[in-house]
Amino acid sequence: MKRTTIGLIVVIALIFFAIMLVCVQVTKNVNETEGLSEGCQQDGRRHVIALNEHHLHNSSMLVAERFPYVAAITRNASTLWPFSCFACVVLSRWIVTAAHCRHSGSHHRVILFHDFAFNQSYTFPIQLWRIHEKYNTSHPSPKYDIAAARLNLDEYPYVLKPAVFDESEAIHVEASIWKTVSTMDKRLYLTNHFERYYLKIVNSDRCFETFGIVLDESLICVDMSNYDSCFVHEFGPIFSEEKLVGILAVKPQDCDTKLSIFTNISYYTNWILRTTHEG
């Protein structure tokens, strides 16, 4: 009887010890996988949420160095500044982005891809917006979905590296993929996960078949079918070497769609030069 009692006590003790180990491990995993760390804070405002990582992978660092002119635009919502869309630095203190990126009544700030990757918390206020004069903000469409914005760089100690742009065409392009995470309230925030995808510009008929949108010279159809990733969130811009080729205008509605419509920057070269000169 005594042996049975002792054996039962030992078994109970082992079970209790095992449960404690499992609880500790689960707590550790929750902290590692679900914990979110704040980044790019100014005046107590949280501009991004980065997934907890002790350091970036080498591949992410290389992507950040490849695209020093890529930027993200955030907009205010109380003390949080959720992600809005991506942009590209041009002409030293301007960015080019989509017109649909600007939210009326909101304040916008810009974070550089390169700065964020290397753990620098600079964010830039937008001093001036220039939305294409033919873009219809009441009824947004891909047509004329382009904007330029001038940054306030007064407190920035470095010189921005801009991308180039011209009127020549490109076929094979690269996209900067700066991953985002969606919260319960469906707001998007930036993570510290960066990738580089090689994409191809294809016949506009393919995008017409998918989206029902007729593409003229101001829009380009881009094929992402070489990748299994889901492209339902904002991504890009796309580049050909150091040249800015396109800004995202229409993204897929589901993960199975591997085509997107981009604003053709070469079509708007004169508009960008005129707009930034006037600003």
N, C-alpha and C positions, 0 to 999 in steps of 0.2 A: 504493500500500500504506500509506504514511504517512497519507494523507488518511483512508483507511478506519479505521486505528487511532485517529486523533484523534477521528473522528466517533463511534466506538464508546465511547471514553472519555467524551465529552461526554454521550452518551445515558445511560450508566451513572450519571454524576454527577447528571443531571437526575432519573433514577428514584430514586436515593438521597435526593435533596433532597425529592422528592414524598412518599416514605415517611415521612421525618422529620416533615413538616408534618402528615400524616394522624395519626401517633402522638401528636403534641402536641395536635391537636384532639380526638382520642378521649379522651385523658387529661383534658382540660378538661371535656368533656361528661359523663364519668363522675363527676367531682368535683361538677359542678353538679346532676346529676339523681339520683345515688345517695347523695350525701353527706348524712348526717344530723347535725344539731346538737343538743346537749343543751339542755334547758330546765328551769326550776323545780327547781334542785338545792338540797337541804338536807342537810347532814351527809354529803355525798358520794353521796347517793342520787338516781338519775335518775328523775324522775317522768313525764316526757314526752319524746317525740322529735318535733322539728319539722322539716319539710322545709326545706332551705336556701333562704332568700329574704332579700334585703337589706331589704325592707320589705313591709308588707301593702298589698294593693290598696285603693283607697278604698271599694269595695263591701264588703270584709271589715270595714273599720273601722266602716262604717255599721251592719252587722249586729251587731257587738259592742256598739255604743252602743244599738241597739234592744233587746237582750236582756241588760241588765246583771246580771240575777238568775239567768242560766243558769250551771250549774256542772257540772264533771266529777268523777267519783269514781275514784281510782286505788287499787290495792291492792298490797301488797308482795310481791315475789318476789326474794329475796336483795337485791341492790343496785338492782334495777329495780322500778319501780312501773308496771306496765301499766294501761291504761285498763280500767275496769269498766263504767260506764254513766253516764248523765246525770241531773241533778237540777235543782231550782229552789229558790232562796232564798225563804223565807217568814218572817214574824215576826222579822226582823232578825238572828237568829243560828241559825236552823234551816233545814234543807233537807228537801224532800219528794222521794222517789225511789221506785224499785221495790224491793219486798222481795227480789227475786231478785238485786239488786245486791250485797247483803252476802254475803261469803264467810266462812264460819266458820273461825276460826283465823288469819285475815289481819288486818293493820292497814290501815286505810283513811285516805286523805287527800283533801282537796277542793281543786280549782283553779277559780277563777272565770273564766268566759268573758271578761269585760271585762278582768281583770288580765292574762290570758295574751295577749290581742290587743294590749295596749299594753306588752308586754314587761316586765311586773312578775312577779316570781317568788314571790309569796306562795302557800303551800299551808297548808291548815288541817287539823289532826288532828280526827278525830271523837271527841268526848267520850262520847257516849251514843247508842245505837241504840234505836229503838222500832219493832219489827216488828209489823204487825197481828196481834193475838192469834189470829185464825182462819186465818192463812196457814200452810200446811203445808210446812215446809222440807224434809221428807223426800220429799214428792211435790209439787213446785211446780206451780202452775196459775195461770192469769190471775186467778182469784177471790182477792180480798183481797191482791193483789200490790202492796202499798203499805207504805212505811216512812218514818219521820221520823228525822232525826239532828241532834244539836246540835253546833255547831262551837266549837272553841276559838279565840276571836278576841283573846286577850290581847295579842298582838304586832302586831295589824293596826291601822294608823294611820287607817283610813277607816271610814265607816259603810256597811254593806251596804245596797243597795237591794233590798227584797223585792218579789216579785210579790203581787198580791192574789188572793183566792179567795172564792167564795161559792156559793150553791146554785142560781143561775140557769143556764140552758142556753145553749149556743153552737152555731152551725152552721158558720160560716166561721171558720177558724182559721189561724194561722201557725205554722210549725215552724222552730225554730233547727236548722240543719244544721252541726254541727262535725265536719268530716271526720276520719277516722281512717286509719291505714295498718297493714297486717298484715305482720308479720315472718315469717321462715321457720319459726319455732316456733309460729306462729299466734297470737301475742300481738298485741293491738291497742295502738297508741299514738296520741296526739293529734297533729294537724298544725295549721299556722296557716292553714287554708283554711276560711272560714266562708261559709255561704249562708243565704238566707231563702226558704222555700217557702210558698206559699199553698195550703192544703189544705181539704178539706171533710168534715164528718161526714155519713155516709150511713146508710141503713137497716141494722140489725144482721143482717138476713137475708143480705146480701152476704158478710159475714165468716163466717157459718155455712157458706155454700156453699164458701168457700175453705178455712177451717181446721177445719170440723166442730165448732166451739165455740159453744155457746148463750150469747148475750150477754144479761145482765139489765141493770138500770139502773146497775149499778156499772161497766159496761164500754161503750166506744164504738168504733164502726167508722169508720176514717178512710181516705179515698180519696186516693191519691197519683198517679193516672193521668195527670195533666197534665205529669209530669216523666219523663224518660228515665233518671234516675239509678237505681242499684241500691240497694235499701233493706235488704239482708240484715244490716247491722250496726246497732248501737244508734244512735238519733237522737232528736231532740226535746229537751225537752218541746214541747207545743203550747200556744199562747196565743190569746186573743181580746183584742186591745189589751194592757192591763197585767195581764190576769187569766190565771192558770194554769188550763188546761182539762184537760190530760191528761198522764200519764206512760206511756211505752211499756211494754206488757205482753207483746205477741206481735208479733214482726217477721216479714217474709216469709222463706220458706225458699229462694227463688230470685229472680233479678233480674226475672223476668217478672211476678211477683206485685206488684200495686200497691195492696194493702190491708194495713192494720195494725190491731191491737187496742190501745187505750189504756185505762188505768185512768181512770175518770171522777172527777176531783177534787171536783166539786160534790157527788157522792154521799158523799164522806168528809169534808165540811167539819167536822161536829161531832167526828168522830174526831180530826182534825188539831188542832183547838182543845183538846180534852180532853187529848190526848197531850202536846202541847207545854206545856200548863199544869202537868201533873203532873210533867214533866221539869224 
